Amino acid sequence: MRANQLRLWFASMAYVLLEAVRRIGLQATRLADATCGSIRLKLLKIGALVRVSVRRVKIAMASGHPWQRDWGLAYAALGAAR
């Protein structure tokens, strides 16, 4: 019972975070009206190289990614909202 409740809390928090990213970060992109499933498939499930050092985390995506422009706009909007 507790494991299911914890899983439900994690799923609920993930939905709330993804909804906030859509509302704040993706408002000027093609994904402004997208569902959480579409955002997950188009933005989060991509191949990337993640390098972790002591002070920073670098994410390198492929230059041919079709949603690259939307990633940049979302990053800038989330940085401005911070």
C-alpha distances in whole Angstrom, upper triangle without the diagonal:
4,6,5,6,9,10,11,13,15,16,17,19,20,21,23,25,26,27,29,31,32,33,35,36,36,38,41,40,40,36,36,35,33,29,26,26,30,30,28,30,33,33,30,30,34,35,36,37,35,38,36,39,39,39,38,36,39,37,40,40,42,45,45,41,42,40,41,43,40,38,41,41,38,38,41,40,36,39,41,38,37
4,5,5,6,9,10,11,12,14,15,17,18,20,21,23,24,26,27,29,30,31,33,34,35,37,40,39,39,35,35,34,32,29,26,26,30,29,27,29,32,31,28,29,32,34,34,35,33,35,33,36,36,36,35,34,36,35,38,38,40,43,43,40,41,38,40,41,38,36,39,39,36,36,39,37,34,36,39,36,34
4,5,5,6,9,10,11,12,14,15,17,18,20,21,23,24,26,27,29,30,32,32,33,35,38,37,37,33,34,33,30,27,24,24,27,27,24,26,29,29,25,26,29,30,31,32,30,32,31,33,34,34,33,31,33,32,35,35,37,40,40,37,38,36,37,39,36,34,37,37,34,34,37,36,33,35,37,35,33
4,5,5,6,9,10,10,12,14,15,16,18,20,21,22,24,26,27,28,30,31,31,33,37,35,35,31,32,30,28,24,21,21,25,25,22,25,28,27,25,25,28,30,31,32,31,33,32,35,35,36,34,32,34,32,35,34,37,40,39,36,36,34,36,38,35,33,36,36,32,33,36,35,32,34,37,34,33
4,5,5,6,9,10,10,12,14,15,16,18,20,21,23,24,26,27,28,29,30,32,35,35,34,31,31,30,27,24,21,22,25,25,23,25,28,28,25,26,29,31,32,33,31,33,32,35,35,35,34,32,34,33,35,35,38,40,40,37,37,34,36,38,34,33,35,35,32,32,35,33,30,33,35,32,31
4,5,5,6,9,10,11,12,14,15,17,18,20,21,23,24,26,27,28,29,31,34,33,33,30,30,29,27,24,20,21,24,24,21,24,27,26,23,24,27,28,29,30,28,30,28,31,31,31,30,28,30,29,32,32,35,38,38,34,35,33,34,35,32,30,33,33,29,30,33,31,28,30,33,30,29
4,5,5,6,9,10,11,12,14,15,16,18,20,21,22,24,26,26,27,29,32,31,31,27,27,27,24,21,18,18,21,21,18,21,24,23,20,20,24,26,27,28,26,29,28,30,31,31,30,27,29,28,30,30,32,35,35,32,32,30,31,33,30,28,31,31,28,28,31,30,27,30,32,29,28
4,5,5,6,9,10,11,12,14,15,16,18,20,21,22,24,25,25,27,31,30,29,26,26,25,22,19,16,17,20,20,18,21,24,23,20,21,25,27,28,30,28,31,30,33,33,33,31,29,31,29,32,31,33,36,36,32,32,30,31,33,29,28,31,31,27,28,31,29,26,29,31,28,28
4,5,5,6,9,10,11,12,14,15,17,18,20,21,22,23,24,26,30,29,29,25,25,25,23,20,16,18,21,20,18,21,24,23,20,22,25,27,28,29,27,29,28,31,31,30,29,27,29,28,31,30,33,36,36,32,32,30,31,32,29,27,30,29,26,26,29,27,24,27,29,26,25
4,5,5,6,9,10,11,12,14,15,16,18,20,21,21,22,25,28,27,27,24,24,23,21,18,15,16,19,18,15,19,21,20,17,18,22,24,24,25,23,26,25,27,28,28,26,24,26,24,27,27,30,32,32,29,29,27,28,29,26,24,27,27,23,24,27,25,22,25,27,24,23
4,6,5,6,9,10,10,12,14,15,16,18,20,20,21,23,26,25,25,21,21,21,18,15,12,13,16,15,13,16,19,18,15,17,20,23,24,25,24,27,26,29,30,30,27,25,26,24,27,26,29,31,31,27,27,25,26,28,24,23,26,26,22,23,26,24,22,25,27,24,24
4,5,5,6,9,10,11,12,14,15,16,18,19,20,22,25,24,25,21,20,20,18,15,12,14,17,16,15,18,20,19,17,19,23,25,26,28,26,29,28,31,31,30,28,26,28,26,29,28,30,33,33,29,29,26,27,28,25,23,26,25,22,23,26,23,21,24,26,23,22
4,5,5,6,9,10,11,12,14,15,16,17,18,20,24,23,24,20,20,20,18,16,12,15,17,16,14,18,20,18,16,18,21,24,24,26,24,26,25,28,28,27,25,23,25,23,26,26,29,31,31,28,28,25,26,27,23,22,24,23,20,20,23,21,18,21,23,20,19
4,5,5,6,8,10,11,12,14,15,15,16,19,22,21,21,18,18,18,16,13,10,11,14,12,11,14,16,15,12,15,18,20,21,23,21,24,23,26,27,26,24,21,22,21,23,23,25,28,28,24,24,21,22,24,20,19,21,21,17,18,21,19,17,20,22,19,19
4,5,5,6,9,10,10,12,14,15,15,17,20,19,19,16,15,15,13,10,7,10,12,11,10,14,16,15,13,16,19,22,22,25,24,26,26,29,30,29,26,24,25,23,25,24,26,28,28,24,24,21,23,23,20,19,22,21,17,19,21,19,17,20,22,19,20
4,6,5,6,9,10,10,12,13,14,16,19,19,20,16,15,15,14,12,10,13,15,13,13,17,18,16,15,18,21,24,24,26,25,27,27,29,30,28,26,24,25,24,26,25,28,30,30,26,25,22,23,24,20,19,21,20,17,18,20,18,15,18,20,17,17
4,5,5,6,9,10,10,11,13,15,18,18,19,15,15,16,14,13,10,13,15,12,12,16,16,14,13,16,19,21,21,23,21,24,23,26,26,25,22,20,21,20,23,22,25,27,27,23,23,20,21,21,18,16,18,17,14,15,17,15,12,15,17,14,14
4,5,5,6,9,10,10,10,13,16,15,16,12,12,13,11,9,6,10,11,8,8,12,13,11,10,13,16,19,19,22,21,24,24,26,28,26,23,21,21,19,21,20,23,24,24,20,20,17,18,18,15,14,17,16,12,14,16,14,12,16,17,15,16
4,5,5,6,9,10,10,11,15,14,15,12,10,11,10,9,7,11,12,10,11,14,15,13,14,17,19,22,23,25,24,27,27,30,31,29,26,24,24,22,24,23,25,27,26,23,22,18,20,20,16,16,18,16,13,15,17,14,13,17,17,15,16
4,5,5,6,8,9,10,14,14,16,13,11,12,12,12,10,14,15,12,13,17,17,14,15,18,20,23,23,25,24,26,26,28,29,27,24,22,23,21,24,23,26,26,27,23,23,19,20,19,16,15,17,15,11,13,15,12,10,13,14,11,12
4,6,5,5,7,9,12,12,13,11,10,12,11,11,10,13,13,9,11,14,14,11,12,15,17,20,19,22,21,23,23,26,27,25,22,20,20,18,20,19,22,23,23,20,19,15,16,16,12,11,13,12,8,10,12,9,8,11,13,11,12
4,6,6,5,7,10,9,11,7,6,8,8,9,8,11,11,8,11,13,12,11,12,16,17,21,21,24,23,26,26,29,30,28,25,23,23,20,22,20,22,23,23,19,18,14,16,15,11,12,14,12,9,11,13,11,10,14,15,13,15
4,6,6,6,10,11,12,10,7,9,10,11,11,15,14,12,14,17,16,15,16,19,21,24,24,27,26,29,29,31,32,30,27,25,25,23,25,23,26,26,26,22,21,17,19,17,14,14,15,13,10,13,14,10,10,14,14,11,14
4,6,6,9,11,13,11,9,12,13,14,14,17,16,13,16,19,17,15,16,20,21,24,23,26,24,27,27,29,30,27,24,23,23,21,23,22,25,25,25,22,21,17,18,16,13,13,13,11,8,10,10,7,7,10,10,8,10
4,6,8,9,11,10,9,12,12,14,13,16,15,12,14,16,15,12,14,17,18,21,20,22,21,24,24,26,28,25,22,20,20,18,20,19,21,21,22,18,18,14,14,12,9,9,10,7,4,7,8,5,5,9,9,8,11
4,6,5,8,6,5,9,9,12,12,14,12,10,13,15,12,11,13,16,17,20,20,23,23,25,26,29,30,28,24,22,22,19,20,19,20,20,20,17,15,12,13,11,7,9,10,7,5,9,10,8,9,12,12,12,14
4,6,8,7,5,8,10,13,14,17,15,12,16,18,15,14,17,20,21,24,24,27,26,29,30,32,33,31,27,26,25,23,24,22,24,23,23,20,18,14,15,13,10,12,12,9,8,12,11,9,10,14,13,12,15
4,7,8,7,10,12,15,16,19,16,14,18,19,16,15,18,21,21,24,24,26,26,29,30,32,34,31,28,26,25,23,23,21,22,21,21,19,16,13,14,11,8,11,11,7,8,11,11,9,12,14,13,13,17
4,5,6,9,10,13,15,16,13,11,15,16,13,12,15,18,18,21,21,24,25,27,29,31,33,31,27,25,24,21,21,19,20,19,18,15,13,10,11,8,6,9,10,7,8,11,12,10,13,15,15,16,19
4,6,8,8,12,14,15,11,10,14,14,11,12,15,17,17,20,21,25,26,29,30,33,35,33,30,27,25,22,22,19,20,19,18,15,12,9,12,10,7,11,12,10,11,14,15,14,16,19,19,19,22
4,5,5,8,10,11,8,7,11,11,9,10,13,15,16,19,20,24,24,27,29,32,34,32,28,26,24,21,22,19,20,20,18,15,13,10,12,11,8,10,13,11,10,13,15,13,15,18,18,18,20
4,6,9,11,13,11,10,13,15,13,13,15,18,19,22,23,26,26,29,31,33,35,33,29,27,26,23,24,22,23,23,22,19,16,13,15,13,10,12,14,11,10,14,15,12,14,17,17,16,19
4,7,10,12,10,10,13,14,13,14,16,18,20,24,25,28,29,32,33,36,37,35,32,30,29,26,27,24,25,25,24,20,18,15,18,17,13,15,18,15,14,17,19,16,17,21,21,19,22
4,7,8,6,6,10,11,10,11,13,15,17,21,22,26,26,29,31,34,36,34,30,28,27,24,24,22,23,23,22,18,16,13,16,16,12,14,17,15,13,17,19,17,17,21,21,20,22
4,5,5,6,9,10,11,12,13,15,17,21,23,26,26,30,30,34,35,34,31,28,27,24,25,23,24,25,24,20,18,16,19,19,15,16,19,18,16,19,21,19,18,22,23,21,23
4,5,5,6,9,10,10,10,12,15,19,20,23,23,27,27,31,32,31,28,25,25,22,23,21,23,24,23,19,18,16,18,19,15,15,19,18,15,17,20,18,17,21,22,20,22
4,5,5,6,9,10,10,10,14,17,19,23,23,27,28,31,33,32,29,26,25,22,23,21,22,24,22,18,17,15,18,19,16,16,20,19,17,19,22,21,20,23,25,24,25
4,5,5,6,8,9,10,13,16,18,22,23,26,28,31,33,32,29,26,25,21,22,19,20,21,19,16,14,12,15,16,13,14,17,17,15,18,20,19,19,22,24,23,24
4,5,5,6,7,9,11,15,16,20,20,23,25,28,30,29,25,22,21,18,19,17,18,19,18,14,13,10,13,14,11,11,14,14,12,14,17,16,15,19,20,19,21
4,6,6,5,6,9,13,14,18,18,22,23,26,28,27,24,21,20,17,18,16,17,19,18,15,14,12,14,16,13,12,16,16,14,16,19,18,17,20,22,21,22
4,6,6,5,8,12,14,18,19,22,24,28,30,29,26,22,21,18,18,15,16,18,16,13,12,11,14,16,13,13,17,18,16,17,21,20,20,23,25,24,25
4,6,6,7,11,13,17,18,22,24,27,30,29,25,22,20,17,16,13,14,15,14,10,9,7,10,12,10,10,14,14,13,15,18,18,18,21,23,22,24
4,6,7,10,11,15,15,19,21,24,26,25,21,18,17,13,14,11,13,14,13,10,10,7,9,11,9,7,11,12,10,12,15,15,15,17,20,19,20
4,6,9,10,13,13,17,18,22,24,23,20,16,16,12,13,11,13,16,15,12,13,10,12,14,12,10,13,15,12,13,17,17,16,18,21,20,21
4,7,9,13,14,17,19,23,26,25,22,18,17,14,14,11,13,16,15,11,12,11,13,16,14,12,16,18,16,16,20,20,19,22,24,24,24
4,6,10,12,16,18,22,25,24,21,17,15,11,11,8,9,12,11,8,10,10,11,14,13,11,15,17,16,16,19,20,20,21,24,25,25
4,7,10,13,16,20,23,23,19,16,14,10,9,7,7,11,11,9,12,12,12,16,16,13,16,19,18,17,21,22,22,23,26,27,26
4,6,10,13,16,19,19,16,12,10,6,6,5,7,10,12,10,13,13,12,15,16,13,15,18,17,16,19,21,20,21,24,25,24
4,7,10,13,17,17,14,10,8,6,5,6,9,12,14,13,17,16,15,18,19,15,17,20,19,17,20,23,21,22,25,26,25
4,6,10,13,14,11,7,6,5,6,9,12,15,17,16,19,18,16,19,19,16,17,20,19,16,20,22,20,20,24,24,23
4,7,10,11,8,6,5,6,8,11,14,17,20,19,22,21,19,22,22,18,19,22,21,18,21,24,22,21,24,26,24
4,7,8,6,5,6,9,11,15,18,20,23,22,25,24,22,24,24,20,21,24,22,19,22,24,21,20,24,25,23
4,6,5,6,8,11,14,17,20,23,26,25,28,27,24,26,26,23,23,26,24,21,23,25,23,22,25,26,24
4,6,8,11,14,17,21,24,26,29,28,31,29,27,29,29,25,25,27,26,22,24,26,24,22,25,26,23
4,7,10,14,16,20,23,25,28,27,30,28,25,27,27,23,22,25,23,20,21,23,21,19,22,23,20
4,6,10,13,16,20,21,24,23,26,24,21,23,23,19,19,21,20,16,18,21,18,16,20,21,18
4,7,10,13,17,19,21,20,23,21,19,21,20,17,17,19,18,15,17,20,17,16,20,21,18
4,6,10,13,15,18,17,20,19,16,18,18,15,15,18,17,14,16,19,17,16,20,21,19
4,6,10,12,15,13,17,15,13,15,16,12,13,16,15,12,15,18,16,16,20,21,20
4,7,9,12,11,15,14,11,14,15,12,13,16,16,14,17,19,19,18,22,23,23
4,6,9,7,11,11,8,12,13,10,11,15,15,14,16,19,18,19,22,23,23
4,5,6,9,11,9,12,14,12,13,17,17,16,19,21,21,22,25,26,26
4,6,9,10,8,11,13,12,12,16,17,16,18,21,21,22,24,26,27
4,6,9,8,11,13,13,14,16,18,18,20,22,23,24,26,28,29
4,6,5,9,10,10,12,14,15,15,18,20,20,21,24,25,26
4,6,8,9,10,12,13,14,16,18,19,20,22,24,25,26
4,6,5,6,9,10,11,12,15,15,17,18,20,21,23
4,5,5,6,9,10,11,13,14,15,17,19,20,21
4,5,5,6,9,10,11,12,14,15,17,18,20
4,5,5,6,8,10,10,12,14,15,16,18
4,6,5,6,9,10,11,12,14,15,17
4,5,5,6,9,10,11,12,14,16
4,5,5,6,9,10,11,12,14
4,5,5,6,8,10,10,12
4,6,5,6,9,10,11
4,6,5,6,9,10
4,5,5,6,9
4,5,5,6
4,5,5
4,5
4
